[in-house]
Amino acid sequence: MVAVAFPVSREVAFDYLADPHNRPAWQSSLARVEDVDGEVRVGQTWVDVTSPGLRPLMETTELDRPRRWSERGTWRGFDAVLTLDFAETATGCDVAATMRVTGRGIAALPARVLSLVAPRAVRSDLRRAARVLGA
């Protein structure tokens, strides 16, 4: 788990991070999002178009505003689950992220490696989001 301090309320941070339209501004691996299915809700889907060209199908799997939000991404044997927990602080909020990457077949070993490096990337992306919201 990684945690990042945000200089805004948890409601503001939640609304920003849960909306797929905002992702390219703070998620370093994204070029854009496509095919966003309606409003933010459990079951909302979209496609992340990454800079390397990967196109995982994403889905919101949990939404408890402003406490918790989860997504699942799937792509060619890989599954990734990201959960964000939001806690109010005296100066804004803390966003704690947990991520799990799993793989089937030949994706199993690369998924284990991704699980080891993912926390660093998630922390960096959340820090970027905190700077965007603090500006």
C-alpha positions in Angstrom: 0.0 0.0 0.0 1.1 3.5 -0.7 -0.4 6.7 0.7 -0.2 10.3 -0.7 -1.3 13.5 1.0 -3.7 15.7 -1.0 -4.2 19.4 -0.2 -8.0 19.1 -0.9 -11.0 17.4 0.8 -11.5 13.8 0.2 -14.7 14.6 -1.7 -12.7 16.7 -4.2 -9.9 14.1 -4.5 -12.4 11.3 -4.9 -14.4 13.0 -7.6 -11.3 13.9 -9.5 -9.6 10.5 -9.3 -12.8 8.4 -9.9 -13.6 10.2 -13.2 -11.8 8.4 -16.1 -11.8 11.7 -18.2 -9.2 13.1 -15.8 -6.8 10.2 -15.9 -4.5 11.4 -18.7 -3.7 14.5 -16.7 -2.3 12.5 -13.8 -1.6 8.9 -14.9 1.8 9.0 -16.6 1.3 5.9 -18.8 -1.9 7.2 -20.4 -2.1 8.9 -23.8 -5.9 9.1 -23.5 -9.1 7.3 -22.5 -11.8 6.1 -25.0 -15.3 4.7 -24.9 -16.2 6.1 -21.5 -19.6 4.6 -20.6 -21.7 7.3 -19.0 -21.3 8.8 -15.5 -19.0 7.6 -12.7 -20.7 4.6 -11.1 -20.1 0.9 -10.3 -20.1 -0.8 -13.7 -18.8 2.2 -15.6 -16.3 1.0 -18.3 -13.7 2.7 -20.5 -10.6 1.9 -22.4 -7.2 3.2 -21.2 -5.0 3.9 -24.2 -1.5 3.7 -22.9 1.6 5.4 -24.3 3.1 2.0 -25.3 -0.1 1.2 -27.1 -1.7 -1.2 -24.7 -5.5 -0.9 -24.4 -6.9 -2.5 -21.3 -10.6 -2.6 -20.7 -11.3 -0.8 -17.4 -14.3 -1.1 -15.0 -15.3 0.6 -11.8 -16.0 -2.2 -9.4 -16.5 -0.3 -6.1 -17.7 3.2 -5.4 -18.4 4.4 -1.9 -18.0 8.2 -2.1 -15.9 9.7 -0.6 -14.4 6.7 1.2 -13.4 4.0 -1.4 -13.1 3.5 -5.1 -11.8 0.4 -7.0 -11.2 -0.4 -10.6 -10.3 -3.6 -12.5 -8.4 -3.6 -15.8 -8.0 -6.6 -18.1 -5.8 -7.1 -21.1 -4.5 -10.3 -22.8 -4.2 -12.5 -19.7 -3.4 -9.7 -17.2 -5.8 -8.5 -14.5 -5.0 -5.5 -12.4 -7.1 -4.2 -9.4 -6.5 -0.7 -8.0 -8.3 0.4 -4.8 -8.1 3.9 -3.4 -9.1 4.7 0.2 -9.7 8.3 1.2 -9.2 9.6 4.7 -9.8 13.2 5.8 -6.9 15.0 7.4 -6.4 18.4 9.0 -4.9 19.8 5.8 -6.9 17.9 3.2 -6.9 14.1 2.8 -4.7 11.0 2.4 -5.3 8.7 -0.5 -4.1 5.2 0.1 -3.7 2.9 -2.9 -3.4 -0.9 -3.0 -2.8 -2.6 -6.3 -2.7 -6.2 -7.4 -1.6 -7.5 -10.8 -2.3 -11.2 -11.7 -1.7 -13.1 -14.9 -2.8 -16.3 -16.5 -0.6 -18.6 -18.5 2.5 -16.9 -19.9 1.4 -13.6 -18.3 1.8 -15.1 -14.7 5.5 -14.3 -14.4 5.4 -10.8 -15.9 2.4 -10.0 -13.6 4.5 -10.8 -10.6 7.1 -8.4 -11.7 4.5 -5.7 -12.4 3.1 -6.2 -8.9 6.6 -5.3 -7.5 7.0 -2.2 -9.6 3.4 -1.0 -9.6 3.4 0.7 -6.2 6.2 3.1 -7.2 4.3 4.1 -10.4 1.0 4.5 -8.5 2.7 6.7 -5.9 4.2 8.9 -8.6 0.9 9.2 -10.4 -1.0 10.1 -7.2 1.6 12.7 -6.3 1.0 14.2 -9.8 -2.8 14.2 -9.1 -2.2 15.9 -5.8 -0.1 18.6 -7.5 -2.8 19.1 -10.1 -5.5 19.5 -7.5 -3.3 21.8 -5.4 -2.6 24.2 -8.2 
